[in-house]
């Protein structure tokens, strides 16, 4: 009867059941029924067992009943011949295993096909050996579970089979070398894209593991070859492929190696194998990968590859710190180019907002919201945005103005709120917030005074954000501007009632905004020649206002005024919404048909530069209510102007662009200079405050204290100048013996 390995479990259970049933049938001690064992019986029984073992080893039919063989082993063990039986069994097995080695030593070694055949023969030999050992153990199970179990120094029948196979076959240097090289050759073929017999590799590597030679005979050689392969591959592919392609290749290689571990390699190899691949394909090339491709990935917003880059770099030692540094440097470089290129000033703020959105998305989506990367991004933004003092703050203020100004139909209220939130994020990075405040205040004044604010709610929302970010002191003047506008409305209601009670009502409707000088930007007073009716109405309002608020002084600001004029053309009547300067020019044409620029200037008293801009808006813009002779876009000395009676427009009320309200270079310089002057006052006040409290202080400690208190960037040289100025003004003095020491002068 020929049996295979899969039926052995059934045989064992059957044999055991037979013996147990037989012994328990009478209910008495089985030793009473055992016959006396003669020597010839022992010899005959062993011969029978050896014959059965030989049949198993040669894959031929066993002549005897398996239950009978199992019972024979039990009988021999019961009569104390177990040592001899174990020794004889071991010898028979050893003789058989020793005979197997010849087929491997004589095997030809010509090509890879011969190697594969060799591996298949080795696997067949191993499988046969396992099957035979299991079958033999099932027959000698009683010996294995009594005598062998009671002698701790003796290996079990299964372990004996493993030991014999290891000693006589696998430990043979030539056989082991060829087996390992054959396995390595198959793995290399698979790594090169060829199909191999994975079940064969799994069986052979399982053999090495079971025989406890896996680590020494295979793993070290395997890892050495893996190192060599991937070191060469990494060098080659880094030169040949672009970074996205290389990253996908690395990810694929790691996936392949993990699949090999699941399919046929021992689990103990996993950590060292994956570490080897990561080291050779990633760790050795981290800087090269980032130098070659990070900027491109970020520029092109390659989210998939950036995510993969982060995941791969998080696996290797020093990967994330290296990526973090390159990420920080990229943001500084890209952002610095936006901020420090004057040609890009027009789009600077929008570019910064877009760049911030893009980097936020990368940090959130690709870098797993890693706190270190988010903080590095904030640090980088703060660094590059302050490389160019004052300008970013000025442009952010103007950007806010463009969003809050009436006529901005780009966004709904919800979208406008989101835009303002984003602007505040950029605003936080700015050191010179006082520059922003100066320009923001100037633009807010224009929006409030000319009625150009898109939404009071949006204005107050922005004010609330600034207050939350910078404190109440920062927004106190801005809030004062809103209070002035509310109070002015109440005053004008009272003034209208007052005018109704006058004996001589005016045909001009006057609206006045009363501004507290400390809250609003400073405006250069400009004297102009107003019509008699306007002057008279101003005096009436002055009398009314000072009657209610004695001790106050009113200073009229014609540069901020605007009016609505009724005009009659051939086409019909129109209303012109114009500035006060434009009003004065147009009213002249009630008195005459044509005037030169010099005549207009003499009659109105408007400053030359302002007058040219005013005439340009009336005669050279879209709504040309005046004709200029000679024609041209610019107004020059000697130009003459006449009323354009043929003027046509589809609207009844026409707003003529107020060119004089647009910021000039001089205004920008003036605003910046005012900020600089305010900073000097703040430095002086801080120095006096510190010295008054400390009385005596060294220069270095004083400077350190100033840096802690001042909220704007300042250079050591500027601080030194202010200290020298205070010494000259006797607020403090130098120590006579230690010039670097200062004393407060009470």
C-alpha positions in Angstrom: 0.0 0.0 0.0 1.4 3.4 -1.0 0.4 6.4 1.1 1.1 10.1 0.6 1.9 12.7 3.2 -1.7 14.1 3.4 -3.2 10.8 4.6 -0.7 10.3 7.5 -2.8 12.2 10.0 -5.7 9.8 9.4 -3.4 6.8 9.8 -2.1 8.1 13.1 -5.5 8.7 14.5 -6.8 5.3 13.3 -3.9 3.4 14.8 -4.2 5.2 18.2 -7.9 4.6 18.3 -7.4 0.9 17.6 -4.8 0.5 20.4 -6.9 2.5 22.9 -10.0 0.5 22.2 -8.2 -2.8 22.4 -6.6 -1.9 25.7 -9.8 -0.7 27.3 -12.0 -3.5 26.1 -11.6 -5.8 29.2 -11.4 -3.0 31.7 -8.3 -4.7 33.4 -4.6 -3.9 33.4 -3.3 -4.6 29.9 0.0 -5.9 31.3 -1.6 -9.1 32.4 -2.2 -10.1 28.8 1.2 -9.3 27.3 3.2 -12.4 26.2 6.8 -12.9 27.2 9.0 -11.3 24.5 11.6 -13.6 23.1 14.8 -12.4 21.4 13.8 -13.9 18.1 10.5 -12.0 18.4 12.4 -8.7 18.9 14.6 -9.3 16.0 11.7 -10.3 13.7 9.7 -7.3 14.8 12.6 -4.9 14.1 13.1 -6.5 10.7 9.4 -6.0 10.0 9.6 -2.3 11.1 12.8 -1.7 9.1 11.2 -3.2 6.1 8.3 -0.8 6.5 10.6 2.2 6.9 12.5 1.1 3.8 9.2 0.9 1.9 8.3 4.4 3.0 11.7 5.8 2.0 11.6 4.1 -1.4 8.0 5.0 -2.0 6.9 1.4 -2.4 4.0 -0.5 -0.9 4.1 -1.5 2.8 3.5 -5.2 3.3 2.1 -4.9 6.8 -1.0 -3.5 8.4 -0.2 0.0 9.9 -2.1 -0.9 13.1 0.0 -3.9 13.4 3.2 -1.9 13.0 2.1 0.7 15.5 1.3 -2.1 18.0 4.7 -3.7 17.4 6.4 -0.4 18.3 4.3 -0.1 21.5 5.2 -3.7 22.4 8.9 -3.2 21.9 8.8 0.0 24.0 6.9 -1.8 26.7 9.7 -4.3 27.1 12.5 -1.8 27.5 14.1 -2.0 24.0 13.3 1.7 23.3 17.0 2.9 23.3 17.9 0.2 20.8 14.8 0.8 18.7 15.5 4.6 18.6 19.2 4.1 17.7 18.4 1.6 15.0 15.7 3.8 13.5 18.1 6.8 13.5 20.7 4.7 11.7 18.3 3.6 9.0 17.2 7.1 8.4 20.8 8.4 8.4 21.9 5.8 5.9 19.0 6.8 3.6 19.7 10.5 3.8 23.4 10.0 3.2 22.7 8.2 0.0 20.7 11.2 -1.3 23.7 13.6 -1.4 25.3 12.0 -4.5 22.5 13.1 -6.9 23.3 16.8 -6.0 27.1 16.6 -6.1 27.1 15.0 -9.6 24.5 17.4 -10.9 25.7 19.4 -14.0 26.2 23.2 -13.6 26.0 24.7 -17.1 23.3 27.4 -17.2 20.4 29.0 -15.4 18.1 26.2 -16.7 20.3 23.7 -15.0 20.1 25.8 -11.8 16.3 25.7 -11.9 16.4 22.0 -12.4 18.7 21.6 -9.5 16.4 23.7 -7.3 13.4 21.5 -8.4 15.3 18.3 -7.6 16.3 19.8 -4.2 12.7 20.7 -3.5 11.5 17.3 -4.5 14.1 15.6 -2.3 13.0 17.9 0.7 9.3 17.2 0.1 9.9 13.5 -0.1 12.0 13.6 3.1 9.3 15.5 5.0 6.6 13.1 3.8 8.7 10.1 4.8 9.6 11.5 8.2 5.9 12.2 9.0 5.0 8.7 7.9 7.8 7.1 9.9 6.9 9.3 13.0 3.2 8.1 12.7 4.4 4.4 13.0 6.9 5.2 15.8 4.6 7.7 17.6 4.5 5.6 20.8 8.4 5.7 20.9 8.3 9.5 20.2 5.8 10.2 23.0 7.3 7.9 25.7 11.0 7.3 25.5 12.1 10.4 23.4 9.8 12.7 25.4 11.2 11.4 28.7 14.8 12.0 27.5 15.3 15.7 27.1 18.7 15.3 25.4 17.2 13.3 22.5 15.7 15.0 19.5 12.2 13.9 18.5 11.8 11.8 15.4 10.8 14.9 13.4 13.7 16.9 14.7 16.0 14.0 14.0 14.8 14.0 10.4 15.6 17.7 10.1 19.0 17.3 11.7 20.0 14.5 9.4 18.8 16.4 6.3 20.7 19.5 7.5 23.9 17.6 8.3 24.2 15.4 5.3 22.6 17.5 2.5 22.1 21.2 3.2 25.3 21.6 5.1 27.4 20.3 2.3 29.2 23.4 1.1 28.8 22.8 -2.6 25.1 21.8 -2.3 24.3 24.8 -0.1 26.2 27.2 -2.3 24.4 26.1 -5.4 21.0 26.1 -3.7 21.4 29.6 -2.4 22.8 30.9 -5.6 20.0 29.3 -7.5 17.4 31.0 -5.2 19.2 34.4 -5.6 19.2 33.9 -9.3 15.5 33.3 -9.4 14.8 36.4 -7.2 17.0 38.6 -9.4 15.1 37.3 -12.5 11.8 38.3 -10.8 13.2 41.7 -9.9 14.1 42.2 -13.6 10.5 41.5 -14.6 10.5 37.8 -15.4 8.0 35.3 -14.1 9.4 32.7 -11.6 7.9 29.7 -9.7 7.1 31.4 -6.4 5.8 28.2 -4.8 9.2 26.6 -5.5 11.0 29.5 -3.8 8.6 29.5 -0.9 9.2 25.8 -0.3 13.0 26.0 -0.5 13.2 29.1 1.7 10.9 27.4 4.1 13.3 24.4 4.1 16.2 26.7 5.0 14.2 28.2 7.8 13.0 24.9 9.1 16.6 23.6 9.1 17.7 26.8 10.9 20.2 27.8 8.3 18.1 30.5 6.7 19.9 33.4 8.3 23.5 32.3 8.0 23.3 30.6 4.6 20.8 32.7 2.7 19.8 36.0 4.4 23.2 37.6 4.6 24.0 36.8 0.9 20.5 37.9 -0.1 20.8 41.3 1.6 24.3 41.8 0.2 23.0 41.2 -3.3 20.0 43.4 -2.7 22.3 46.2 -1.5 24.4 45.9 -4.6 21.5 45.8 -7.0 19.6 48.8 -5.6 22.8 50.9 -5.1 23.5 50.5 -8.8 19.9 51.0 -9.7 19.6 54.2 -7.6 22.7 55.7 -9.2 21.5 54.9 -12.7 17.9 56.0 -12.4 18.6 59.2 -10.6 20.5 60.4 -13.7 18.1 58.9 -16.2 14.6 59.7 -14.8 12.8 62.8 -13.6 11.8 62.9 -9.9 8.1 62.0 -10.2 9.0 58.9 -12.2 11.8 58.0 -9.8 9.5 58.3 -6.8 6.9 56.0 -8.4 9.6 53.5 -9.2 10.8 53.5 -5.5 7.3 53.0 -4.3 6.8 50.1 -6.7 10.1 48.5 -5.6 9.1 48.7 -2.0 5.7 47.2 -2.8 7.4 44.4 -4.7 9.8 43.6 -1.8 6.9 43.6 0.7 5.1 41.2 -1.7 8.1 38.9 -1.7 8.1 38.8 2.0 4.4 37.8 2.0 4.9 35.3 -0.8 8.1 33.4 0.0 10.7 35.2 2.2 10.8 34.7 5.9 9.1 37.4 8.0 12.3 37.9 10.0 13.9 39.4 6.8 11.3 42.1 6.3 12.8 44.9 8.4 16.3 44.6 7.1 15.2 44.1 3.5 12.9 47.2 3.4 15.5 49.2 5.2 18.1 48.2 2.6 15.8 49.3 -0.3 15.0 52.6 1.4 18.6 53.3 2.2 19.9 52.7 -1.4 17.0 54.2 -3.3 16.1 57.0 -0.9 18.5 57.8 1.9 21.5 57.9 -0.4 19.8 60.3 -2.8 17.6 62.5 -0.5 19.4 65.8 -1.3 19.7 65.0 -5.0 15.9 64.2 -5.2 15.0 67.4 -3.5 17.4 69.6 -5.4 16.3 68.1 -8.7 12.6 67.9 -8.3 11.0 69.6 -5.2 10.7 73.0 -6.9 9.1 71.5 -10.0 6.6 69.4 -7.9 5.6 72.5 -5.9 5.5 74.8 -8.9 3.2 72.4 -10.8 1.2 71.5 -7.7 1.8 67.8 -8.2 -0.3 66.7 -5.2 0.0 63.0 -5.8 3.8 63.0 -6.1 4.3 65.4 -3.2 2.2 63.0 -1.0 4.3 60.1 -2.2 7.5 62.1 -1.5 6.4 62.8 2.1 5.4 59.2 2.7 8.7 57.9 1.3 10.9 60.4 3.2 9.0 59.7 6.4 10.4 56.1 6.2 14.1 56.9 6.2 16.3 58.4 8.9 16.6 62.2 8.5 14.1 62.2 5.6 11.5 64.6 7.1 14.1 67.1 8.5 15.8 67.3 5.1 12.4 67.7 3.3 11.4 70.3 5.9 14.5 72.4 5.2 14.1 72.3 1.5 10.4 73.1 1.9 11.3 76.2 4.0 13.9 77.3 1.6 11.5 77.0 -1.4 8.9 79.1 0.3 11.5 81.8 1.2 12.9 81.8 -2.4 9.5 81.8 -4.2 7.9 84.3 -1.8 11.0 86.5 -1.8 10.7 86.8 -5.6 7.1 88.0 -5.3 7.9 90.6 -2.6 11.2 91.9 -3.8 10.3 92.3 -7.5 8.9 95.9 -8.0 7.5 94.9 -11.4 5.2 92.5 -9.6 3.9 95.1 -7.1 0.5 95.4 -8.8 -0.3 91.7 -8.2 1.8 91.2 -5.1 -1.0 90.7 -2.6 -3.1 88.4 -4.8 0.1 86.4 -5.6 0.8 86.1 -1.9 -2.7 85.0 -1.2 -2.6 82.4 -4.0 0.8 81.2 -2.9 -0.4 80.8 0.7 -3.4 78.9 -0.3 -1.3 76.6 -2.4 1.2 76.0 0.4 -1.6 75.4 2.9 -3.1 72.8 0.6 0.3 71.0 0.3 0.8 71.0 4.0 -2.7 69.7 4.6 -3.1 67.2 1.8 0.4 66.1 1.1 2.3 66.5 4.4 -0.3 65.0 6.7 -0.9 68.3 8.5 2.5 67.9 10.1 2.9 70.6 12.7 6.6 71.1 11.9 5.9 71.8 8.3 3.0 74.2 9.1 5.3 76.1 11.5 8.1 76.2 9.0 5.8 77.7 6.4 4.7 80.4 8.8 8.4 81.2 9.7 9.3 81.3 6.0 6.4 83.6 5.1 7.4 85.9 8.0 11.0 86.0 6.8 10.5 86.8 3.1 7.6 89.2 3.5 9.7 91.5 5.7 12.7 91.4 3.3 11.3 94.5 1.7 10.3 97.0 4.5 7.0 98.9 4.3 6.0 98.0 0.7 4.0 94.8 1.5 2.2 96.5 4.3 1.3 99.4 2.0 0.1 97.1 -0.8 -2.0 94.9 1.6 -3.7 98.1 2.8 -4.5 99.1 -0.8 -5.7 95.5 -1.6 -8.1 95.7 1.3 -9.3 99.1 0.0 -9.9 97.6 -3.4 -12.1 94.9 -1.8 -14.0 97.2 0.5 -14.6 100.0 -2.1 -18.1 100.5 -3.6 -18.4 99.1 -7.0 -16.5 95.9 -6.2 -18.9 93.3 -7.5 -16.4 90.5 -7.5 -17.6 88.7 -4.4 -20.6 88.1 -2.2 -20.6 89.1 1.5 -19.6 85.6 2.5 -16.8 85.5 -0.1 -15.6 89.0 1.0 -15.4 87.8 4.6 -13.3 84.8 3.5 -11.0 87.1 1.5 -10.6 89.4 4.5 -9.7 86.4 6.7 -7.0 85.3 4.3 -5.7 88.9 4.2 -5.4 88.9 7.9 -3.2 85.7 7.8 -0.8 87.6 5.5 -1.1 90.7 7.7 0.1 88.7 10.7 3.5 88.1 9.1 4.2 91.8 8.7 6.5 93.5 11.3 5.7 97.1 10.3 2.0 97.1 11.1 2.1 100.8 11.6 2.7 101.3 7.9 -0.4 99.3 7.1 -2.3 101.4 9.6 -1.2 104.6 8.0 -2.2 103.6 4.5 -5.4 101.8 5.6 -6.5 104.9 7.5 -5.9 107.1 4.5 -7.9 104.8 2.2 -10.6 104.4 4.8 -10.9 108.1 5.0 -11.5 108.3 1.2 -14.1 105.6 1.3 -16.0 107.2 4.1 -15.8 110.8 2.9 -16.6 110.2 -0.7 -19.2 107.5 0.1 -17.3 104.8 -1.7 -17.5 102.1 0.9 -19.1 98.9 -0.4 -20.6 97.8 3.0 -20.6 99.2 6.5 -20.8 95.7 7.8 -17.7 94.6 5.9 -15.8 97.8 7.1 -16.7 97.0 10.7 -15.8 93.3 10.3 -12.4 94.3 9.1 -12.0 96.7 12.0 -13.0 93.9 14.4 -10.3 91.6 12.9 -7.7 94.3 13.2 -8.7 94.9 16.8 -8.5 91.2 17.7 -5.1 90.9 16.0 -3.4 94.1 17.2 -5.4 95.4 20.2 -7.7 98.3 20.9 -4.9 100.9 20.7 -4.3 100.0 17.1 -7.9 100.6 16.0 -8.9 103.4 18.3 -8.4 106.1 15.7 -10.1 104.1 13.0 -13.1 103.6 15.3 -13.0 107.4 15.9 -13.4 107.9 12.2 -16.6 105.9 12.2 -17.9 107.8 15.2 -17.2 111.1 13.4 -19.3 110.0 10.5 -22.2 109.0 12.7 -22.0 112.3 14.6 -21.9 114.3 11.4 -25.2 112.7 10.2 -26.8 113.8 13.4 -25.4 117.4 13.1 -26.6 117.6 9.5 -30.2 116.7 10.6 -30.0 119.5 13.1 -28.5 121.9 10.5 -31.3 121.3 8.0 -33.8 122.1 10.7 -31.8 125.2 11.5 -31.8 126.3 7.8 -35.6 125.9 7.5 -35.9 128.6 10.1 -33.7 131.1 8.3 -35.3 134.1 6.6 -33.2 133.7 3.5 -33.1 129.9 2.5 -30.2 128.9 0.2 -30.7 127.2 -3.1 -27.6 125.1 -2.4 -27.9 122.0 -0.2 -24.8 121.8 2.0 -23.6 118.6 3.7 -20.6 118.8 6.1 -18.6 116.1 7.7 -17.0 117.2 11.0 -13.7 115.4 11.4 -11.7 115.1 14.6 -8.1 116.1 13.5 -6.5 113.4 15.7 -8.4 110.5 14.1 -8.1 111.3 10.5 -5.0 111.5 8.2 -3.5 115.0 8.0 -4.4 116.9 4.9 -2.4 119.9 3.5 -4.7 123.0 3.7 -5.3 124.5 0.3 -6.9 127.9 -0.2 -9.2 128.2 -3.2 -11.6 130.9 -4.5 -15.1 129.7 -3.7 -18.3 131.2 -5.2 -20.0 133.8 -3.0 -23.0 131.5 -2.3 -20.7 128.8 -1.0 -18.7 131.2 1.2 -21.9 132.6 2.6 -23.3 129.1 3.4 -20.0 128.1 5.0 -20.4 131.1 7.4 -23.9 130.1 8.2 -22.8 126.6 9.1 -19.9 127.9 11.1 -22.2 130.2 13.1 -24.6 127.2 13.7 -21.9 124.8 14.8 -19.8 127.1 17.0 -23.1 128.1 18.7 -23.5 124.6 19.8 -19.8 123.8 20.4 -18.0 126.9 21.7 -14.2 126.9 21.9 -13.8 124.7 18.8 -12.0 125.7 15.6 -13.2 124.7 12.1 -10.7 124.3 9.3 -12.3 123.7 5.9 -10.7 121.1 3.6 -11.7 121.8 0.0 -9.6 118.9 -1.3 -12.1 116.4 0.1 -15.2 118.2 -1.1 -17.6 117.0 -3.9 -20.8 118.3 -5.4 -23.6 117.4 -7.8 -24.1 120.1 -10.6 -27.1 120.4 -12.9 -25.9 121.0 -16.4 -27.8 121.6 -19.7 -26.6 120.3 -23.0 -28.2 120.1 -26.5 -29.2 116.5 -25.6 -30.9 117.7 -22.5 -30.3 118.2 -18.8 -27.8 116.1 -16.9 -26.5 115.9 -13.4 -22.7 115.8 -12.9 -21.2 114.2 -9.8 -17.8 115.9 -9.5 -15.2 117.0 -7.0 -15.1 120.5 -5.5 -12.2 121.5 -7.8 -14.1 120.2 -10.8 -17.1 122.2 -9.6 -15.1 125.5 -9.4 -13.8 124.9 -13.0 -17.2 124.1 -14.4 -19.0 127.0 -12.7 -16.7 129.4 -14.6 -18.4 128.5 -17.9 -21.6 130.1 -16.6 -19.7 133.4 -17.0 -18.0 132.8 -20.4 -17.5 130.5 -23.4 -13.8 129.9 -23.4 -10.9 130.2 -20.9 -7.2 129.5 -20.9 -5.6 127.3 -18.2 -3.9 130.4 -16.7 -7.3 132.2 -16.5 -8.9 129.3 -14.8 -6.1 129.0 -12.4 -6.3 132.8 -11.5 -10.1 132.6 -11.0 -10.2 129.4 -8.9 -6.9 129.6 -7.0 -6.3 125.8 -7.5 -2.7 124.7 -7.3 -1.1 124.1 -10.8 -0.6 120.3 -10.5 -4.1 119.8 -9.0 -5.6 122.0 -11.7 -4.0 120.1 -14.5 -5.4 116.8 -13.2 -8.8 118.4 -12.8 -8.9 119.8 -16.3 -7.6 116.4 -17.6 -10.5 114.6 -16.0 -13.0 117.0 -17.5 -11.5 117.4 -21.0 -9.5 114.2 -21.7 -11.4 111.4 -19.9 -14.4 109.3 -20.9 -16.9 112.0 -19.9 -15.6 115.1 -21.8 -17.8 118.0 -20.7 -15.1 120.4 -21.8 -13.2 120.7 -25.1 -9.5 121.2 -25.0 -7.6 123.1 -27.7 -5.2 121.8 -28.9 -6.4 118.2 -28.5 -4.3 115.7 -26.5 -4.3 113.5 -23.4 -2.2 115.9 -21.3 -2.9 119.4 -20.2 -0.1 121.9 -20.9 0.4 125.6 -20.3 -1.4 127.7 -22.9 -4.2 125.1 -23.5 -7.7 126.7 -23.9 -11.0 125.1 -22.8 -14.6 125.6 -23.8 -17.9 124.1 -22.7 -18.8 121.0 -24.8 -22.4 121.7 -25.6 -22.6 118.6 -27.8 -21.8 116.3 -24.9 -23.9 113.1 -24.9 -24.2 110.3 -22.4 -26.8 107.5 -21.8 -27.0 108.2 -18.1 -28.8 111.1 -16.4 -26.4 111.3 -13.5 -22.8 111.0 -14.6 -19.9 110.5 -12.2 -16.7 112.1 -13.6 -13.6 110.3 -12.4 -12.0 112.1 -9.5 -8.4 112.0 -10.6 -7.3 114.2 -7.7 -8.4 111.5 -5.3 -5.9 109.0 -6.7 -2.8 108.5 -4.7 0.3 110.1 -6.2 3.9 109.2 -5.6 4.2 112.3 -3.4 1.3 111.1 -1.2 3.0 107.7 -0.8 6.2 109.3 0.2 4.4 111.6 2.6 2.5 108.8 4.2 5.7 106.8 4.7 7.5 109.8 6.1 4.7 110.3 8.6 5.1 106.7 9.7 8.8 107.2 10.1 8.2 110.3 12.2 5.7 108.5 14.4 8.2 105.8 14.9 10.8 108.3 16.1 8.4 109.6 18.6 7.6 106.1 19.8 11.3 105.3 20.2 11.9 108.5 22.2 8.9 107.8 24.4 10.0 104.2 25.0 13.6 105.3 25.9 12.4 107.9 28.4 9.9 105.4 29.9 12.6 102.7 30.4 15.2 105.1 31.8 12.6 106.7 34.1 11.9 103.3 35.6 15.5 101.9 35.7 17.3 105.2 36.4 20.7 103.7 35.2 21.2 101.3 32.3 23.9 100.1 30.0 23.6 100.7 26.3 23.1 97.0 25.5 20.4 96.4 28.1 18.6 99.6 27.0 18.6 98.4 23.3 17.4 95.0 24.4 14.5 96.5 26.4 13.6 98.7 23.4 13.4 95.7 21.0 11.0 94.0 23.5 8.7 97.1 23.7 8.7 98.4 20.1 6.2 96.8 17.8 7.9 97.7 14.5 11.3 96.7 13.0 14.1 99.1 13.8 17.9 99.1 13.2 20.4 99.4 16.0 21.8 102.5 14.2 18.4 104.2 14.4 18.1 103.5 18.1 21.5 105.0 18.7 20.5 108.2 16.9 17.4 108.6 19.0 19.4 108.0 22.2 22.0 110.6 21.1 19.1 113.0 20.4 17.7 112.5 23.9 21.1 113.1 25.4 21.4 116.3 23.5 17.9 117.4 24.8 19.0 116.6 28.4 16.5 113.7 29.0 19.5 111.5 29.9 23.2 111.6 30.2 26.3 109.4 29.8 28.2 108.2 32.8 31.4 110.2 33.1 33.6 107.1 33.8 31.7 104.5 31.7 30.5 106.0 28.4 28.4 102.9 27.7 26.3 103.6 30.7 23.3 106.0 30.8 21.6 107.9 33.6 18.1 109.3 33.6 17.9 113.1 34.2 14.9 113.9 36.3 
